[in-house]
Amino acid sequence: MNLERFFLFISIFIGLLVFLCLYRVVFGPGIFNRLIGASVIGTKTLTLLVLMGFIYKRIDMFVDISLVYALLNFIVTIAASKYFLRKGATR
Amino acid sequence: MEFVSIFLLLAGAFFYFAGTIGFLRLPDFYSRMHATGKSDTLGTLLSLLGLALYAGWSLTSIKILFIVVFVFITSPTATHALLRAAYDSKIPLWTKDGRDLREGEVKGR
């Protein structure tokens, strides 16, 4: 059984879910809905990067990129939630 | 071993799907956070665990396990920080009959 093909289908499915989340980032009311949208897309991209490493057979490189991406996603969410704390969001 | 990996990946994709549906369909900010904060952590845990099983015993799978541990610590922390920031900047809570849940709250917390 060819498992790389299965990985490709799972990556396409997660990519479609990323596009569905992008709806909230673009149209979502208020800044905080957009922030969770960005955080959710970052978490899905983490899995997508490791899957891409298995598909392209360069997993030793892609796993480091995924680790750095996890760190950056965490720092972005924490910094943005501190920055937008009392800026008067209405919804 | 491959079938365990396939099953874990499918379970992770299912949890991602459920989280995305909740993220699009639920009525306000806090319930959307409730949908995504848990199911995304669990989906990442399951699918990366399946990929680590597929990679076998090597440095790569140990790095993937490090990513799993890191996400399992930081994703609830980020969710909590975002929710606390939204609650402090007075974003209203959704109820079915539209009453105000923050009425009897002590000022200044």
N, CA and C atoms of all chains as a GROMACS GRO file, in nm:
protein
  600
    1MET      N    1   0.084  -0.120   0.000
    1MET     CA    2   0.000   0.000   0.000
    1MET      C    3   0.088   0.125   0.000
    2ASN      N    4   0.049   0.218  -0.087
    2ASN     CA    5   0.131   0.338  -0.101
    2ASN      C    6   0.084   0.445  -0.001
    3LEU      N    7   0.163   0.465   0.104
    3LEU     CA    8   0.116   0.553   0.211
    3LEU      C    9   0.136   0.700   0.177
    4GLU      N   10   0.229   0.730   0.083
    4GLU     CA   11   0.249   0.870   0.047
    4GLU      C   12   0.124   0.929  -0.019
    5ARG      N   13   0.052   0.844  -0.093
    5ARG     CA   14  -0.070   0.889  -0.158
    5ARG      C   15  -0.176   0.925  -0.054
    6PHE      N   16  -0.185   0.843   0.051
    6PHE     CA   17  -0.278   0.871   0.161
    6PHE      C   18  -0.241   1.002   0.231
    7PHE      N   19  -0.110   1.024   0.251
    7PHE     CA   20  -0.064   1.151   0.311
    7PHE      C   21  -0.106   1.269   0.224
    8LEU      N   22  -0.099   1.250   0.091
    8LEU     CA   23  -0.137   1.358  -0.002
    8LEU      C   24  -0.285   1.391   0.014
    9PHE      N   25  -0.370   1.286   0.027
    9PHE     CA   26  -0.513   1.313   0.042
    9PHE      C   27  -0.543   1.384   0.174
   10ILE      N   28  -0.475   1.340   0.282
   10ILE     CA   29  -0.496   1.405   0.412
   10ILE      C   30  -0.452   1.551   0.405
   11SER      N   31  -0.340   1.579   0.332
   11SER     CA   32  -0.295   1.719   0.322
   11SER      C   33  -0.394   1.804   0.245
   12ILE      N   34  -0.453   1.746   0.139
   12ILE     CA   35  -0.552   1.823   0.062
   12ILE      C   36  -0.674   1.854   0.149
   13PHE      N   37  -0.714   1.755   0.232
   13PHE     CA   38  -0.829   1.777   0.321
   13PHE      C   39  -0.799   1.888   0.422
   14ILE      N   40  -0.679   1.884   0.483
   14ILE     CA   41  -0.645   1.988   0.581
   14ILE      C   42  -0.633   2.124   0.513
   15GLY      N   43  -0.584   2.126   0.387
   15GLY     CA   44  -0.578   2.252   0.313
   15GLY      C   45  -0.715   2.311   0.288
   16LEU      N   46  -0.814   2.224   0.258
   16LEU     CA   47  -0.951   2.273   0.243
   16LEU      C   48  -1.002   2.331   0.374
   17LEU      N   49  -0.969   2.266   0.487
   17LEU     CA   50  -1.012   2.319   0.617
   17LEU      C   51  -0.948   2.454   0.645
   18VAL      N   52  -0.822   2.473   0.601
   18VAL     CA   53  -0.756   2.602   0.617
   18VAL      C   54  -0.832   2.710   0.541
   19PHE      N   55  -0.879   2.676   0.418
   19PHE     CA   56  -0.955   2.774   0.342
   19PHE      C   57  -1.088   2.807   0.410
   20LEU      N   58  -1.151   2.704   0.473
   20LEU     CA   59  -1.275   2.732   0.547
   20LEU      C   60  -1.249   2.825   0.665
   21CYS      N   61  -1.135   2.806   0.734
   21CYS     CA   62  -1.102   2.894   0.847
   21CYS      C   63  -1.072   3.035   0.799
   22LEU      N   64  -1.022   3.047   0.676
   22LEU     CA   65  -0.987   3.178   0.622
   22LEU      C   66  -1.110   3.267   0.608
   23TYR      N   67  -1.230   3.205   0.598
   23TYR     CA   68  -1.353   3.284   0.595
   23TYR      C   69  -1.366   3.367   0.722
   24ARG      N   70  -1.340   3.306   0.839
   24ARG     CA   71  -1.349   3.381   0.964
   24ARG      C   72  -1.244   3.491   0.973
   25VAL      N   73  -1.126   3.463   0.918
   25VAL     CA   74  -1.020   3.565   0.925
   25VAL      C   75  -1.058   3.686   0.842
   26VAL      N   76  -1.123   3.664   0.727
   26VAL     CA   77  -1.155   3.777   0.640
   26VAL      C   78  -1.280   3.850   0.688
   27PHE      N   79  -1.390   3.775   0.714
   27PHE     CA   80  -1.518   3.839   0.742
   27PHE      C   81  -1.556   3.844   0.888
   28GLY      N   82  -1.480   3.775   0.977
   28GLY     CA   83  -1.524   3.760   1.115
   28GLY      C   84  -1.539   3.892   1.187
   29PRO      N   85  -1.644   3.909   1.269
   29PRO     CA   86  -1.663   4.037   1.336
   29PRO      C   87  -1.561   4.059   1.447
   30GLY      N   88  -1.496   4.173   1.444
   30GLY     CA   89  -1.404   4.206   1.552
   30GLY      C   90  -1.266   4.151   1.532
   31ILE      N   91  -1.171   4.202   1.613
   31ILE     CA   92  -1.031   4.163   1.594
   31ILE      C   93  -1.003   4.025   1.654
   32PHE      N   94  -1.078   3.985   1.759
   32PHE     CA   95  -1.043   3.861   1.828
   32PHE      C   96  -1.081   3.738   1.748
   33ASN      N   97  -1.192   3.746   1.672
   33ASN     CA   98  -1.226   3.635   1.583
   33ASN      C   99  -1.118   3.614   1.479
   34ARG      N  100  -1.063   3.725   1.429
   34ARG     CA  101  -0.954   3.713   1.331
   34ARG      C  102  -0.831   3.651   1.395
   35LEU      N  103  -0.807   3.687   1.522
   35LEU     CA  104  -0.689   3.632   1.590
   35LEU      C  105  -0.700   3.482   1.609
   36ILE      N  106  -0.819   3.432   1.653
   36ILE     CA  107  -0.828   3.286   1.664
   36ILE      C  108  -0.816   3.221   1.528
   37GLY      N  109  -0.871   3.286   1.425
   37GLY     CA  110  -0.856   3.230   1.292
   37GLY      C  111  -0.711   3.212   1.254
   38ALA      N  112  -0.629   3.312   1.282
   38ALA     CA  113  -0.486   3.303   1.251
   38ALA      C  114  -0.418   3.193   1.332
   39SER      N  115  -0.457   3.180   1.460
   39SER     CA  116  -0.397   3.078   1.546
   39SER      C  117  -0.433   2.937   1.498
   40VAL      N  118  -0.560   2.919   1.458
   40VAL     CA  119  -0.605   2.788   1.410
   40VAL      C  120  -0.535   2.750   1.280
   41ILE      N  121  -0.521   2.849   1.190
   41ILE     CA  122  -0.452   2.821   1.064
   41ILE      C  123  -0.306   2.785   1.089
   42GLY      N  124  -0.243   2.851   1.188
   42GLY     CA  125  -0.105   2.818   1.223
   42GLY      C  126  -0.091   2.676   1.274
   43THR      N  127  -0.187   2.632   1.358
   43THR     CA  128  -0.179   2.496   1.410
   43THR      C  129  -0.198   2.392   1.300
   44LYS      N  130  -0.289   2.423   1.204
   44LYS     CA  131  -0.308   2.328   1.094
   44LYS      C  132  -0.185   2.325   1.003
   45THR      N  133  -0.120   2.440   0.985
   45THR     CA  134  -0.002   2.445   0.900
   45THR      C  135   0.112   2.362   0.957
   46LEU      N  136   0.117   2.353   1.091
   46LEU     CA  137   0.216   2.269   1.158
   46LEU      C  138   0.209   2.125   1.112
   47THR      N  139   0.087   2.069   1.114
   47THR     CA  140   0.068   1.932   1.067
   47THR      C  141   0.096   1.920   0.917
   48LEU      N  142   0.053   2.024   0.844
   48LEU     CA  143   0.068   2.023   0.698
   48LEU      C  144   0.215   2.021   0.658
   49LEU      N  145   0.301   2.091   0.737
   49LEU     CA  146   0.444   2.094   0.704
   49LEU      C  147   0.507   1.957   0.723
   50VAL      N  148   0.471   1.886   0.833
   50VAL     CA  149   0.529   1.754   0.855
   50VAL      C  150   0.482   1.656   0.747
   51LEU      N  151   0.352   1.667   0.710
   51LEU     CA  152   0.301   1.581   0.602
   51LEU      C  153   0.374   1.608   0.471
   52MET      N  154   0.401   1.736   0.444
   52MET     CA  155   0.471   1.774   0.322
   52MET      C  156   0.613   1.718   0.321
   53GLY      N  157   0.675   1.715   0.440
   53GLY     CA  158   0.807   1.654   0.449
   53GLY      C  159   0.806   1.507   0.414
   54PHE      N  160   0.700   1.434   0.456
   54PHE     CA  161   0.694   1.292   0.420
   54PHE      C  162   0.664   1.274   0.272
   55ILE      N  163   0.586   1.366   0.213
   55ILE     CA  164   0.552   1.352   0.071
   55ILE      C  165   0.676   1.377  -0.015
   56TYR      N  166   0.753   1.484   0.019
   56TYR     CA  167   0.871   1.516  -0.061
   56TYR      C  168   0.996   1.439  -0.020
   57LYS      N  169   0.984   1.350   0.083
   57LYS     CA  170   1.096   1.269   0.135
   57LYS      C  171   1.212   1.356   0.185
   58ARG      N  172   1.180   1.475   0.241
   58ARG     CA  173   1.283   1.560   0.302
   58ARG      C  174   1.243   1.591   0.446
   59ILE      N  175   1.205   1.487   0.520
   59ILE     CA  176   1.145   1.509   0.652
   59ILE      C  177   1.243   1.570   0.750
   60ASP      N  178   1.375   1.542   0.734
   60ASP     CA  179   1.475   1.595   0.827
   60ASP      C  180   1.485   1.747   0.819
   61MET      N  181   1.448   1.805   0.702
   61MET     CA  182   1.448   1.950   0.691
   61MET      C  183   1.314   2.009   0.736
   62PHE      N  184   1.202   1.946   0.693
   62PHE     CA  185   1.070   2.004   0.719
   62PHE      C  186   1.032   1.998   0.866
   63VAL      N  187   1.087   1.902   0.941
   63VAL     CA  188   1.048   1.892   1.082
   63VAL      C  189   1.107   2.009   1.162
   64ASP      N  190   1.225   2.057   1.120
   64ASP     CA  191   1.281   2.175   1.187
   64ASP      C  192   1.198   2.300   1.157
   65ILE      N  193   1.154   2.312   1.030
   65ILE     CA  194   1.069   2.425   0.993
   65ILE      C  195   0.940   2.423   1.074
   66SER      N  196   0.886   2.303   1.093
   66SER     CA  197   0.761   2.290   1.168
   66SER      C  198   0.779   2.329   1.314
   67LEU      N  199   0.895   2.291   1.372
   67LEU     CA  200   0.925   2.327   1.512
   67LEU      C  201   0.933   2.478   1.529
   68VAL      N  202   1.003   2.544   1.434
   68VAL     CA  203   1.014   2.690   1.440
   68VAL      C  204   0.878   2.755   1.421
   69TYR      N  205   0.795   2.695   1.334
   69TYR     CA  206   0.663   2.750   1.309
   69TYR      C  207   0.575   2.742   1.433
   70ALA      N  208   0.589   2.632   1.511
   70ALA     CA  209   0.512   2.620   1.635
   70ALA      C  210   0.550   2.730   1.732
   71LEU      N  211   0.682   2.755   1.745
   71LEU     CA  212   0.729   2.862   1.834
   71LEU      C  213   0.676   2.998   1.793
   72LEU      N  214   0.685   3.029   1.660
   72LEU     CA  215   0.642   3.160   1.611
   72LEU      C  216   0.493   3.180   1.630
   73ASN      N  217   0.414   3.072   1.609
   73ASN     CA  218   0.269   3.081   1.623
   73ASN      C  219   0.231   3.114   1.767
   74PHE      N  220   0.299   3.050   1.861
   74PHE     CA  221   0.273   3.077   2.003
   74PHE      C  222   0.306   3.222   2.038
   75ILE      N  223   0.424   3.269   1.992
   75ILE     CA  224   0.466   3.405   2.027
   75ILE      C  225   0.373   3.509   1.965
   76VAL      N  226   0.330   3.484   1.839
   76VAL     CA  227   0.239   3.577   1.773
   76VAL      C  228   0.107   3.587   1.848
   77THR      N  229   0.052   3.472   1.891
   77THR     CA  230  -0.077   3.477   1.960
   77THR      C  231  -0.067   3.549   2.093
   78ILE      N  232   0.041   3.519   2.171
   78ILE     CA  233   0.057   3.584   2.301
   78ILE      C  234   0.076   3.734   2.285
   79ALA      N  235   0.163   3.775   2.189
   79ALA     CA  236   0.191   3.918   2.172
   79ALA      C  237   0.068   3.992   2.123
   80ALA      N  238  -0.009   3.932   2.031
   80ALA     CA  239  -0.126   4.002   1.980
   80ALA      C  240  -0.234   4.012   2.086
   81SER      N  241  -0.247   3.909   2.172
   81SER     CA  242  -0.350   3.918   2.276
   81SER      C  243  -0.311   4.021   2.382
   82LYS      N  244  -0.180   4.040   2.404
   82LYS     CA  245  -0.139   4.148   2.494
   82LYS      C  246  -0.163   4.284   2.430
   83TYR      N  247  -0.138   4.294   2.298
   83TYR     CA  248  -0.144   4.423   2.231
   83TYR      C  249  -0.288   4.473   2.217
   84PHE      N  250  -0.382   4.380   2.189
   84PHE     CA  251  -0.519   4.422   2.165
   84PHE      C  252  -0.603   4.417   2.291
   85LEU      N  253  -0.541   4.423   2.409
   85LEU     CA  254  -0.615   4.398   2.533
   85LEU      C  255  -0.724   4.500   2.558
   86ARG      N  256  -0.694   4.629   2.569
   86ARG     CA  257  -0.798   4.728   2.598
   86ARG      C  258  -0.808   4.831   2.486
   87LYS      N  259  -0.811   4.786   2.362
   87LYS     CA  260  -0.822   4.880   2.253
   87LYS      C  261  -0.966   4.904   2.210
   88GLY      N  262  -1.064   4.860   2.291
   88GLY     CA  263  -1.203   4.891   2.262
   88GLY      C  264  -1.261   4.812   2.148
   89ALA      N  265  -1.260   4.678   2.157
   89ALA     CA  266  -1.329   4.598   2.057
   89ALA      C  267  -1.478   4.597   2.091
   90THR      N  268  -1.562   4.609   1.989
   90THR     CA  269  -1.705   4.621   2.015
   90THR      C  270  -1.777   4.489   2.012
   91ARG      N  271  -1.734   4.394   1.927
   91ARG     CA  272  -1.804   4.266   1.922
   91ARG      C  273  -1.711   4.151   1.950
   92MET      N  274   0.170  -0.183   1.196
   92MET     CA  275   0.208  -0.050   1.245
   92MET      C  276   0.154   0.060   1.155
   93GLU      N  277   0.150   0.030   1.022
   93GLU     CA  278   0.098   0.130   0.928
   93GLU      C  279  -0.049   0.159   0.951
   94PHE      N  280  -0.124   0.054   0.994
   94PHE     CA  281  -0.267   0.077   1.011
   94PHE      C  282  -0.295   0.165   1.132
   95VAL      N  283  -0.211   0.152   1.237
   95VAL     CA  284  -0.224   0.242   1.353
   95VAL      C  285  -0.199   0.385   1.311
   96SER      N  286  -0.097   0.404   1.225
   96SER     CA  287  -0.063   0.538   1.178
   96SER      C  288  -0.178   0.597   1.095
   97ILE      N  289  -0.238   0.514   1.006
   97ILE     CA  290  -0.350   0.561   0.924
   97ILE      C  291  -0.468   0.597   1.012
   98PHE      N  292  -0.494   0.512   1.113
   98PHE     CA  293  -0.608   0.540   1.202
   98PHE      C  294  -0.587   0.670   1.279
   99LEU      N  295  -0.464   0.693   1.330
   99LEU     CA  296  -0.439   0.816   1.406
   99LEU      C  297  -0.451   0.939   1.318
  100LEU      N  298  -0.403   0.928   1.191
  100LEU     CA  299  -0.415   1.044   1.101
  100LEU      C  300  -0.561   1.075   1.069
  101LEU      N  301  -0.641   0.967   1.048
  101LEU     CA  302  -0.782   0.991   1.020
  101LEU      C  303  -0.853   1.052   1.139
  102ALA      N  304  -0.817   1.006   1.262
  102ALA     CA  305  -0.879   1.064   1.382
  102ALA      C  306  -0.840   1.211   1.397
  103GLY      N  307  -0.714   1.243   1.368
  103GLY     CA  308  -0.671   1.382   1.376
  103GLY      C  309  -0.743   1.469   1.274
  104ALA      N  310  -0.762   1.417   1.151
  104ALA     CA  311  -0.833   1.493   1.049
  104ALA      C  312  -0.979   1.512   1.089
  105PHE      N  313  -1.037   1.410   1.154
  105PHE     CA  314  -1.176   1.424   1.201
  105PHE      C  315  -1.188   1.535   1.306
  106PHE      N  316  -1.092   1.539   1.400
  106PHE     CA  317  -1.100   1.643   1.503
  106PHE      C  318  -1.078   1.782   1.445
  107TYR      N  319  -0.987   1.793   1.346
  107TYR     CA  320  -0.970   1.921   1.276
  107TYR      C  321  -1.102   1.964   1.211
  108PHE      N  322  -1.169   1.866   1.147
  108PHE     CA  323  -1.294   1.896   1.078
  108PHE      C  324  -1.400   1.944   1.176
  109ALA      N  325  -1.413   1.875   1.290
  109ALA     CA  326  -1.513   1.914   1.390
  109ALA      C  327  -1.483   2.053   1.445
  110GLY      N  328  -1.354   2.082   1.468
  110GLY     CA  329  -1.318   2.214   1.518
  110GLY      C  330  -1.349   2.324   1.418
  111THR      N  331  -1.326   2.295   1.288
  111THR     CA  332  -1.353   2.397   1.186
  111THR      C  333  -1.503   2.423   1.174
  112ILE      N  334  -1.584   2.315   1.181
  112ILE     CA  335  -1.730   2.333   1.174
  112ILE      C  336  -1.777   2.418   1.292
  113GLY      N  337  -1.726   2.388   1.413
  113GLY     CA  338  -1.765   2.468   1.528
  113GLY      C  339  -1.718   2.611   1.516
  114PHE      N  340  -1.600   2.630   1.458
  114PHE     CA  341  -1.545   2.765   1.442
  114PHE      C  342  -1.630   2.848   1.347
  115LEU      N  343  -1.687   2.784   1.245
  115LEU     CA  344  -1.768   2.860   1.150
  115LEU      C  345  -1.911   2.880   1.197
  116ARG      N  346  -1.966   2.786   1.275
  116ARG     CA  347  -2.110   2.785   1.298
  116ARG      C  348  -2.152   2.842   1.432
  117LEU      N  349  -2.065   2.844   1.534
  117LEU     CA  350  -2.110   2.882   1.668
  117LEU      C  351  -2.131   3.033   1.678
  118PRO      N  352  -2.217   3.078   1.772
  118PRO     CA  353  -2.266   3.217   1.764
  118PRO      C  354  -2.172   3.326   1.811
  119ASP      N  355  -2.090   3.308   1.913
  119ASP     CA  356  -2.008   3.421   1.956
  119ASP      C  357  -1.863   3.380   1.977
  120PHE      N  358  -1.782   3.477   2.020
  120PHE     CA  359  -1.638   3.456   2.029
  120PHE      C  360  -1.600   3.344   2.125
  121TYR      N  361  -1.664   3.340   2.242
  121TYR     CA  362  -1.622   3.245   2.345
  121TYR      C  363  -1.654   3.101   2.306
  122SER      N  364  -1.770   3.080   2.242
  122SER     CA  365  -1.801   2.944   2.203
  122SER      C  366  -1.716   2.900   2.084
  123ARG      N  367  -1.679   2.994   1.997
  123ARG     CA  368  -1.586   2.958   1.890
  123ARG      C  369  -1.451   2.916   1.947
  124MET      N  370  -1.408   2.989   2.051
  124MET     CA  371  -1.281   2.955   2.119
  124MET      C  372  -1.291   2.817   2.183
  125HIS      N  373  -1.409   2.787   2.239
  125HIS     CA  374  -1.433   2.656   2.300
  125HIS      C  375  -1.420   2.546   2.196
  126ALA      N  376  -1.469   2.572   2.073
  126ALA     CA  377  -1.461   2.468   1.970
  126ALA      C  378  -1.318   2.449   1.923
  127THR      N  379  -1.248   2.560   1.895
  127THR     CA  380  -1.117   2.543   1.831
  127THR      C  381  -1.006   2.510   1.930
  128GLY      N  382  -1.013   2.565   2.051
  128GLY     CA  383  -0.901   2.550   2.143
  128GLY      C  384  -0.874   2.407   2.182
  129LYS      N  385  -0.980   2.327   2.197
  129LYS     CA  386  -0.958   2.188   2.237
  129LYS      C  387  -0.937   2.097   2.120
  130SER      N  388  -1.024   2.110   2.017
  130SER     CA  389  -1.018   2.011   1.910
  130SER      C  390  -0.891   2.029   1.826
  131ASP      N  391  -0.838   2.151   1.816
  131ASP     CA  392  -0.715   2.165   1.740
  131ASP      C  393  -0.596   2.105   1.812
  132THR      N  394  -0.593   2.120   1.945
  132THR     CA  395  -0.484   2.058   2.021
  132THR      C  396  -0.488   1.906   2.006
  133LEU      N  397  -0.609   1.849   2.018
  133LEU     CA  398  -0.622   1.703   2.009
  133LEU      C  399  -0.592   1.654   1.868
  134GLY      N  400  -0.636   1.730   1.765
  134GLY     CA  401  -0.608   1.689   1.628
  134GLY      C  402  -0.459   1.691   1.598
  135THR      N  403  -0.389   1.794   1.646
  135THR     CA  404  -0.244   1.800   1.626
  135THR      C  405  -0.175   1.684   1.697
  136LEU      N  406  -0.218   1.656   1.821
  136LEU     CA  407  -0.159   1.545   1.898
  136LEU      C  408  -0.174   1.414   1.823
  137LEU      N  409  -0.297   1.384   1.776
  137LEU     CA  410  -0.321   1.254   1.714
  137LEU      C  411  -0.249   1.241   1.581
  138SER      N  412  -0.258   1.345   1.495
  138SER     CA  413  -0.198   1.329   1.362
  138SER      C  414  -0.046   1.329   1.368
  139LEU      N  415   0.013   1.411   1.456
  139LEU     CA  416   0.160   1.409   1.465
  139LEU      C  417   0.210   1.281   1.530
  140LEU      N  418   0.130   1.222   1.622
  140LEU     CA  419   0.167   1.093   1.680
  140LEU      C  420   0.166   0.983   1.574
  141GLY      N  421   0.066   0.989   1.485
  141GLY     CA  422   0.062   0.893   1.375
  141GLY      C  423   0.181   0.908   1.283
  142LEU      N  424   0.221   1.032   1.254
  142LEU     CA  425   0.338   1.053   1.167
  142LEU      C  426   0.466   1.009   1.235
  143ALA      N  427   0.476   1.027   1.369
  143ALA     CA  428   0.595   0.982   1.442
  143ALA      C  429   0.604   0.830   1.441
  144LEU      N  430   0.488   0.762   1.449
  144LEU     CA  431   0.489   0.616   1.439
  144LEU      C  432   0.534   0.572   1.300
  145TYR      N  433   0.494   0.646   1.196
  145TYR     CA  434   0.534   0.610   1.061
  145TYR      C  435   0.683   0.632   1.040
  146ALA      N  436   0.742   0.734   1.105
  146ALA     CA  437   0.883   0.763   1.085
  146ALA      C  438   0.973   0.659   1.151
  147GLY      N  439   0.923   0.585   1.251
  147GLY     CA  440   1.005   0.484   1.316
  147GLY      C  441   1.098   0.546   1.418
  148TRP      N  442   1.190   0.462   1.473
  148TRP     CA  443   1.282   0.512   1.575
  148TRP      C  444   1.397   0.587   1.510
  149SER      N  445   1.391   0.720   1.514
  149SER     CA  446   1.502   0.798   1.459
  149SER      C  447   1.499   0.935   1.526
  150LEU      N  448   1.589   1.022   1.486
  150LEU     CA  449   1.592   1.158   1.541
  150LEU      C  450   1.469   1.236   1.497
  151THR      N  451   1.419   1.204   1.377
  151THR     CA  452   1.301   1.274   1.324
  151THR      C  453   1.179   1.252   1.411
  152SER      N  454   1.156   1.126   1.451
  152SER     CA  455   1.036   1.099   1.531
  152SER      C  456   1.049   1.162   1.669
  153ILE      N  457   1.173   1.170   1.722
  153ILE     CA  458   1.192   1.236   1.852
  153ILE      C  459   1.161   1.385   1.839
  154LYS      N  460   1.202   1.445   1.726
  154LYS     CA  461   1.169   1.586   1.704
  154LYS      C  462   1.019   1.607   1.691
  155ILE      N  463   0.951   1.513   1.622
  155ILE     CA  464   0.805   1.525   1.608
  155ILE      C  465   0.739   1.514   1.746
  156LEU      N  466   0.793   1.425   1.831
  156LEU     CA  467   0.738   1.414   1.967
  156LEU      C  468   0.762   1.542   2.046
  157PHE      N  469   0.876   1.608   2.023
  157PHE     CA  470   0.900   1.738   2.087
  157PHE      C  471   0.796   1.841   2.043
  158ILE      N  472   0.763   1.840   1.912
  158ILE     CA  473   0.659   1.932   1.862
  158ILE      C  474   0.527   1.903   1.932
  159VAL      N  475   0.494   1.774   1.949
  159VAL     CA  476   0.368   1.736   2.014
  159VAL      C  477   0.364   1.789   2.157
  160VAL      N  478   0.473   1.770   2.232
  160VAL     CA  479   0.477   1.817   2.371
  160VAL      C  480   0.466   1.969   2.376
  161PHE      N  481   0.537   2.038   2.284
  161PHE     CA  482   0.534   2.184   2.282
  161PHE      C  483   0.395   2.237   2.252
  162VAL      N  484   0.328   2.177   2.152
  162VAL     CA  485   0.192   2.221   2.119
  162VAL      C  486   0.097   2.192   2.233
  163PHE      N  487   0.116   2.078   2.298
  163PHE     CA  488   0.026   2.042   2.408
  163PHE      C  489   0.041   2.135   2.527
  164ILE      N  490   0.158   2.199   2.543
  164ILE     CA  491   0.173   2.298   2.650
  164ILE      C  492   0.127   2.435   2.603
  165THR      N  493   0.169   2.477   2.481
  165THR     CA  494   0.149   2.617   2.444
  165THR      C  495   0.013   2.648   2.386
  166SER      N  496  -0.054   2.553   2.323
  166SER     CA  497  -0.182   2.586   2.259
  166SER      C  498  -0.291   2.621   2.362
  167PRO      N  499  -0.306   2.546   2.474
  167PRO     CA  500  -0.400   2.593   2.577
  167PRO      C  501  -0.358   2.724   2.642
  168THR      N  502  -0.226   2.748   2.653
  168THR     CA  503  -0.181   2.876   2.710
  168THR      C  504  -0.219   2.993   2.621
  169ALA      N  505  -0.202   2.977   2.490
  169ALA     CA  506  -0.237   3.084   2.396
  169ALA      C  507  -0.387   3.107   2.396
  170THR      N  508  -0.465   2.996   2.402
  170THR     CA  509  -0.610   3.008   2.407
  170THR      C  510  -0.654   3.084   2.532
  171HIS      N  511  -0.591   3.051   2.644
  171HIS     CA  512  -0.627   3.117   2.770
  171HIS      C  513  -0.593   3.266   2.767
  172ALA      N  514  -0.476   3.299   2.711
  172ALA     CA  515  -0.436   3.441   2.707
  172ALA      C  516  -0.529   3.521   2.617
  173LEU      N  517  -0.566   3.462   2.503
  173LEU     CA  518  -0.655   3.532   2.409
  173LEU      C  519  -0.792   3.552   2.471
  174LEU      N  520  -0.842   3.449   2.542
  174LEU     CA  521  -0.975   3.458   2.603
  174LEU      C  522  -0.976   3.560   2.715
  175ARG      N  523  -0.868   3.563   2.793
  175ARG     CA  524  -0.861   3.660   2.902
  175ARG      C  525  -0.856   3.803   2.847
  176ALA      N  526  -0.783   3.823   2.736
  176ALA     CA  527  -0.778   3.956   2.674
  176ALA      C  528  -0.915   3.996   2.622
  177ALA      N  529  -0.988   3.901   2.561
  177ALA     CA  530  -1.121   3.934   2.509
  177ALA      C  531  -1.218   3.964   2.623
  178TYR      N  532  -1.208   3.889   2.733
  178TYR     CA  533  -1.299   3.912   2.846
  178TYR      C  534  -1.271   4.045   2.912
  179ASP      N  535  -1.143   4.085   2.918
  179ASP     CA  536  -1.109   4.212   2.981
  179ASP      C  537  -1.143   4.330   2.893
  180SER      N  538  -1.149   4.312   2.759
  180SER     CA  539  -1.189   4.425   2.676
  180SER      C  540  -1.339   4.422   2.649
  181LYS      N  541  -1.418   4.358   2.740
  181LYS     CA  542  -1.564   4.372   2.747
  181LYS      C  543  -1.636   4.326   2.620
  182ILE      N  544  -1.594   4.212   2.567
  182ILE     CA  545  -1.670   4.155   2.457
  182ILE      C  546  -1.791   4.082   2.516
  183PRO      N  547  -1.915   4.110   2.469
  183PRO     CA  548  -2.033   4.054   2.535
  183PRO      C  549  -2.047   3.903   2.514
  184LEU      N  550  -2.110   3.840   2.615
  184LEU     CA  551  -2.132   3.695   2.609
  184LEU      C  552  -2.268   3.668   2.547
  185TRP      N  553  -2.275   3.561   2.467
  185TRP     CA  554  -2.398   3.528   2.397
  185TRP      C  555  -2.488   3.443   2.486
  186THR      N  556  -2.616   3.478   2.495
  186THR     CA  557  -2.714   3.388   2.558
  186THR      C  558  -2.832   3.374   2.463
  187LYS      N  559  -2.916   3.271   2.489
  187LYS     CA  560  -3.024   3.242   2.394
  187LYS      C  561  -3.132   3.348   2.399
  188ASP      N  562  -3.162   3.404   2.521
  188ASP     CA  563  -3.268   3.503   2.531
  188ASP      C  564  -3.213   3.645   2.540
  189GLY      N  565  -3.081   3.662   2.523
  189GLY     CA  566  -3.027   3.796   2.511
  189GLY      C  567  -3.010   3.872   2.641
  190ARG      N  568  -3.006   3.803   2.758
  190ARG     CA  569  -2.985   3.880   2.880
  190ARG      C  570  -2.835   3.900   2.904
  191ASP      N  571  -2.803   3.995   2.994
  191ASP     CA  572  -2.664   4.031   3.017
  191ASP      C  573  -2.609   3.947   3.131
  192LEU      N  574  -2.506   3.868   3.102
  192LEU     CA  575  -2.453   3.778   3.204
  192LEU      C  576  -2.355   3.848   3.298
  193ARG      N  577  -2.306   3.968   3.260
  193ARG     CA  578  -2.201   4.031   3.340
  193ARG      C  579  -2.257   4.139   3.430
  194GLU      N  580  -2.388   4.132   3.461
  194GLU     CA  581  -2.453   4.241   3.532
  194GLU      C  582  -2.404   4.253   3.675
  195GLY      N  583  -2.406   4.144   3.750
  195GLY     CA  584  -2.371   4.150   3.891
  195GLY      C  585  -2.224   4.135   3.920
  196GLU      N  586  -2.141   4.175   3.824
  196GLU     CA  587  -1.998   4.151   3.838
  196GLU      C  588  -1.933   4.261   3.923
  197VAL      N  589  -1.834   4.222   4.003
  197VAL     CA  590  -1.764   4.320   4.086
  197VAL      C  591  -1.673   4.404   3.998
  198LYS      N  592  -1.675   4.536   4.019
  198LYS     CA  593  -1.592   4.624   3.936
  198LYS      C  594  -1.443   4.603   3.968
  199GLY      N  595  -1.364   4.599   3.866
  199GLY     CA  596  -1.219   4.593   3.884
  199GLY      C  597  -1.164   4.452   3.897
  200ARG      N  598  -1.248   4.356   3.924
  200ARG     CA  599  -1.214   4.215   3.935
  200ARG      C  600  -1.087   4.195   4.019
   0.00000   0.00000   0.00000
